[in-house]
Amino acid sequence: MTTLFNLSSLKMLTLPLAIAAVTIFSGCATTASPEARLTYDKTQQNLKSQSVSVISDGCLIRVEMGKNDVLYEQSNLTSLAMMATVEEALSERSLKVSRTTAPFVCGALSKEALAKMDILANANAKDELNTAYPLLSSTNNLSQATNQKYLTLLEAFAQDKRKEIDKAKGNSVNLGLDKTTLETLKEIEGTDKVFVSMVTGSKPSFGYSMAMGVTTAVATGGTGFATPQQGQFHHLYLVDLTTNTVDWAKSTAFNGQVFKMPVNERLAYKGMLTPLYAE
């Protein structure tokens, strides 16, 4: 396991790769058909019969000219804040949350993507090349073998899998985890019903926004001035470690000062658990 900041010479990551790394699928319907409602009601009953757990990840990236920074402190604190928020939302639905875990920062990103990014440890630090994989959270005291199981789970939510889940529109989707990972995670979590929470976001730096704005204005004869917009999104997945499936999912944009410090301790938003639970 590499340490968090074993740093070397600067590498570059182009904007398209940075955007691909945090590709978002949002706008899930909040109204359910009668057939879907029956499925959700059945899922609710199953969840009430046992405990559930929450596994959280955060990945916030500042887009720069020619390179991009993982905002480590914001990502870490946002993951912890959303983990507590999801736990609270589940508890309000009378579910018993037996365990919460936030093992990484940007746990769903590939090793190749992280190797080409810089790390900004905190607002006062200088950005430096990241050489660590995975990026451990501030609360991670797990063994290397245990970390690998959590990493395997988060890596399963790659871009193609998120697309598949989005297209399924509420139907169960096979997650494709190996048997050893499933059994180990069930033992650690103490349940086979796990909510995986991910906060992702990208924010253009002032310099990048100015450069892109000027470029756009020149290209359009000075008639427009456009800059990339800040975006932040929450993805919540209900994973069944017995059936190896994602049984419910929601991805949506939300408000919350995740790019500023201090990060909100509570990041609740209306309809976090809809349509699994009707508002």
N, C-alpha and C positions, 0 to 999 in steps of 0.2 A: 504494500500500500504506500503510495507516494505521499509526502507531506504536502500541506496546502499551498505553500508558496516557495517551491524550489524553482527559481526563476532564471531564465537565460535570455538570449537575444530576441529582439522583436520580430514577430511574424505578422503577416497581414491577413485580414479576412474581408472579402468584398461584401458590399451591401446585399447582393442577392442571396449569398450564403447565410448572412445574419438573419435576413427576413425568413428564409426557409427554416432556419433553426427554431423560430418561434411562430411558425405558421399556425393560424388560429381557425377553428371551425366553430362558428357561433350561430345564434338565432334558432336554437332548438324550440320546437313548438311547445307551448305551455298548456294547450288544451288537448285532451286525449279522447280518442274514439271510445265507444262503449267496450269494444274488445280489449283495447289497451288499458282502459280503466280497470277491467276485471283482472288483468295481469298485474297491474300496479297494486291493486288491493291484495292480491295473493302474496306479492312480494312483501308488502307491509306486514302481513300476518307472519310470514317466515322470519322477518327481522325481529319481531316482538318476542319470538320464541327463544332467542339466544342473544348473546352479546355481539357487538360489532366493534371494529377498530378503525382508526384513521391513520393513513400514511400520507404525509404531506411533502410537497416539493415547491420550490420557488425559483424562478429564473427570469431576472430582469436584466436587459441588455441596453447599453447606451451605444447608439449607432454613430460612428465617427467616419471621417474621410479616410478610406483605405483600411481601416481596422475598427474593431468593436470591443467594448469592455463589458465583461460580466460585472455587474454591480453587486459585489459579494454581500456586503452588510445589508443592503436593502432586500436582496433576494432571500437571505437567511431569516431576517426578522419578519418579512412578509409571509414566508412559509409558516413560521411559528404562529403568527397572528391568525392566519387563515385556518390553521389546524385547530386552534382554540375556538374559532368561530364556527367551524363545521361541527366540532364536538358539542358546542352549545345548541346548535340547530337540531342535531340529532337527539340530544337530551330533552329538548322541548317537545319532541315527538314521542317521548316516553321510551326511548331506546337506551339500553345500557352500553356505554362506551367503555370497554375494558382496557384499551391501550391506545396511545397516540405516539407516533414516531415521525420524526423529520430527519432522515439520515443524511441527505445531500442538499447541495445547491446545484440546480440545472442537471438533475439526475437523469432526465430523459434525453439530453443531448449526447451525441456520439463522441467518442474519444477524438475523432478527427476534427470535429467542429470545435471542441474545447481547446485542442492543441493550437488552433489558429487564432484564439482570442486572447486579449489581455485581461488581467484581473485588476479591478479597483477595489482594494480591501475595504476602504471607507472613504468618506468624502474628503478627508485630509491627506490621503495617501497618493502616491504617484502610481499611475497604471504601469504594470509590468507584465511580461509574457507569462501566461499560465503554462506550467508543465505538469500539473497534478491531474490525475484521473483515478477515481472520481473526485469531485470537490466535496469534501466532507463538511457537514453543517457544524455550527458551533456547539451543538449538543450531542454530537456523535461520539459515543464511547463503545461502539460495537466492534466485534472481531472482524478481521478481513473476510473470513468465510461468510459471516452473517451479512456484511456489507454487500457481498457479491449477490446474495439472494435478493436483497432489496433492489440492487441495481438492475438485475435481470427483470424484475417486475416493472420498474419504471421505463426501462428501455423498450419493453413490449409496446408502450404507447408511442411508437414512432409515428411519423407523418402519415404513412399509408394506413396504419391501424386506426388512427383517429378519423381518417376519411371513411374507412369501412364502418366504424361505429356511428358516424354521422349519417351515413346513408341507410343504416339499419332502422333508423327512426323508432327506437324503443325496443326493437327485437334483440334478443341475446346474440352476442358476437363471441366467437371463440378467441381466447387470448393467446393461445399457442405456447403456454409455459410448459417446461419439462416437469415430469413427475416429482423429481427430487426438490425442485424449487417450491412447488406447490405444497408438498408435505412439510418441508422445513418452515415455510412461512406460516402454515396453519399451526404448527407447534409453537412458534415464537409469538404469534398474534393471539393464540388461545381461542381462535374462532376461524370459520371459513368465510365470514362475511366482512369484507374490507372496503371501506370508502377511500379511494385514492384521490387526493386533492392536489391540483397543480395550478399555481399562479404563474402566468407568463406575460411578458410585456417587452416592448421596445420603445425607446425614446431617442429621437435625434438630438445630437448636441447642437449648441447654438451655431458653432462653426459649420457643421454639416448643413443645418437648415438654411443658413445664409448662402452657402455655396450652391445648394440645390435650387434655392429660390432664384438666384441670379441666373443660373444656367437655364432654368425654365423660362424666365423672362426674356432672355436673349433668343431662345429657340422660338418663342411665339411673337417675336417682334416687339417685345416690351408690353404686350397687352395683358399679361398675367403674372402673378407672383404666387407660386405654390410651394409649400414645404411639407415634408412628411409629418403626420400627426402622431402624437403620443397615443399609445394604445395599451390597455391592460385587460387581461381576461382571466376568468376562472373556469377550470375544467374539473368536474366532479364525476367520478366513475364508481359504480358499485360492482365490485369483483367478487365472484363466488369461487373460492379456491378449491372447492370439491368438484365443480363442473367445469372449471377452467374457462369461465365465461365472464364477459361484462354484461350484466343484466339490466343496467340503467345508466344513463349518462346525461350530463348537462354541460354545455359550454356557453358562456355568455360574457359580454363586456360588463364591467362594474366600476363604480366610483370608489375612491379610496386613495389616500395620499401615499401610495407605495413607492413613488420616486422621490419623496421628500423624507427627511428625518426630523423627528422620530416617526417611524411607521405607525399607523393606527394600530392600537392593540386589538381592536375589533373591526372586522371587515365585512360585516353582514350586509346583505342586499336582499331586496324583496324577491321572493320566489326562488330562493336558493335550492329548495328541494322539490319544486314543481317540475313536471307533473306527477312525480312519484307520490307526493303528498299534495293534494289539492289545497289551494289557498282558501 
